[in-house]
Amino acid sequence: MQMLPVLIPKEKPPINVVGDVGGKIAIIVDDMIDQAESFVAAAEILKERGAYKIYAMATHGLLSADAPKQIEESCIDEVMLLWKLKFFACYSILDDLRHVVAKWLSCRTGQY
């Protein structure tokens, strides 16, 4: 009898919003966007709670299946994918990444 590996989908915890997002910019951050269902679901909850802009940020954007279409049709205003910026040789990855993210956010919010 041959045994084949079983693929079990990763169970995702329920989405919780901590604090009041009404009238604010919301930023969803994760390590990867593969299938966009969880990002879109989180964005819908944030919009329902009053966030007026919603940004999604991830290091890797695999964007499988119809993820690009789901994001395009969602209430997510913009997605920033960092991919693999060549920070591996840097001694201070967080400092460099912090400046990239800060510049991106400041350009989107108009707060320089």
SULTADA-V193650 format. One record per residue. N is the residue number from 1. RES is the residue in one letter. PHI is phi in degrees with one decimal (999 if undefined). PSI is psi in whole degrees, 0 to 359 (NA if undefined). Layout:
# SULTADA-V193650
{{N & RES & PHI & PSI} {N & RES & PHI & PSI}}
This chain:
# SULTADA-V193650
{{1 & M & 999 & 127} {2 & Q & -94.3 & 132} {3 & M & -99.0 & 128} {4 & L & -105.9 & 148} {5 & P & -66.2 & 146} {6 & V & -105.5 & 128} {7 & L & -98.2 & 119} {8 & I & -112.8 & 124} {9 & P & -60.9 & 144} {10 & K & -67.5 & 128} {11 & E & -80.3 & 131} {12 & K & -101.6 & 139} {13 & P & -70.8 & 161} {14 & P & -64.3 & 153} {15 & I & -83.2 & 127} {16 & N & -121.5 & 140} {17 & V & -109.2 & 125} {18 & V & -104.7 & 122} {19 & G & 92.8 & 178} {20 & D & -95.5 & 119} {21 & V & -102.6 & 2} {22 & G & -58.2 & 125} {23 & G & 73.5 & 16} {24 & K & -121.3 & 168} {25 & I & -88.5 & 129} {26 & A & -108.0 & 140} {27 & I & -125.1 & 121} {28 & I & -97.7 & 125} {29 & V & -123.4 & 134} {30 & D & -150.9 & 170} {31 & D & -77.8 & 333} {32 & M & -155.1 & 143} {33 & I & -112.6 & 112} {34 & D & -106.5 & 277} {35 & Q & -94.0 & 138} {36 & A & -90.8 & 7} {37 & E & -56.1 & 315} {38 & S & -68.8 & 323} {39 & F & -64.3 & 315} {40 & V & -65.4 & 318} {41 & A & -63.0 & 317} {42 & A & -63.6 & 319} {43 & A & -63.2 & 320} {44 & E & -63.4 & 319} {45 & I & -64.4 & 316} {46 & L & -62.1 & 319} {47 & K & -64.9 & 317} {48 & E & -60.6 & 327} {49 & R & -85.5 & 2} {50 & G & 105.7 & 5} {51 & A & -64.5 & 135} {52 & Y & -95.7 & 342} {53 & K & -138.2 & 142} {54 & I & -132.3 & 122} {55 & Y & -113.2 & 146} {56 & A & -119.7 & 137} {57 & M & -131.3 & 138} {58 & A & -151.2 & 153} {59 & T & -72.4 & 314} {60 & H & -117.7 & 134} {61 & G & -115.1 & 89} {62 & L & -74.3 & 322} {63 & L & 48.7 & 61} {64 & S & -73.7 & 162} {65 & A & 50.5 & 236} {66 & D & -103.3 & 28} {67 & A & -56.1 & 315} {68 & P & -58.3 & 319} {69 & K & -66.1 & 317} {70 & Q & -60.0 & 317} {71 & I & -66.2 & 316} {72 & E & -59.7 & 322} {73 & E & -87.8 & 357} {74 & S & -88.7 & 181} {75 & C & -90.1 & 11} {76 & I & -73.8 & 125} {77 & D & -76.1 & 322} {78 & E & -160.4 & 150} {79 & V & -120.4 & 133} {80 & M & -112.3 & 121} {81 & L & -111.5 & 125} {82 & L & -85.6 & 342} {83 & W & 52.4 & 228} {84 & K & -124.4 & 74} {85 & L & -60.2 & 145} {86 & K & -74.9 & 67} {87 & F & -97.5 & 357} {88 & F & -63.4 & 331} {89 & A & -86.5 & 351} {90 & C & -77.7 & 143} {91 & Y & -77.8 & 338} {92 & S & -126.8 & 79} {93 & I & -59.9 & 315} {94 & L & -63.3 & 321} {95 & D & -62.1 & 313} {96 & D & -64.8 & 315} {97 & L & -65.1 & 322} {98 & R & -59.4 & 320} {99 & H & -69.5 & 322} {100 & V & -62.4 & 311} {101 & V & -66.4 & 317} {102 & A & -61.2 & 317} {103 & K & -64.7 & 316} {104 & W & -60.6 & 313} {105 & L & -66.7 & 319} {106 & S & -65.2 & 325} {107 & C & -67.3 & 326} {108 & R & -79.4 & 327} {109 & T & -94.4 & 347} {110 & G & 78.1 & 11} {111 & Q & -107.5 & 99} {112 & Y & -93.0 & NA}}
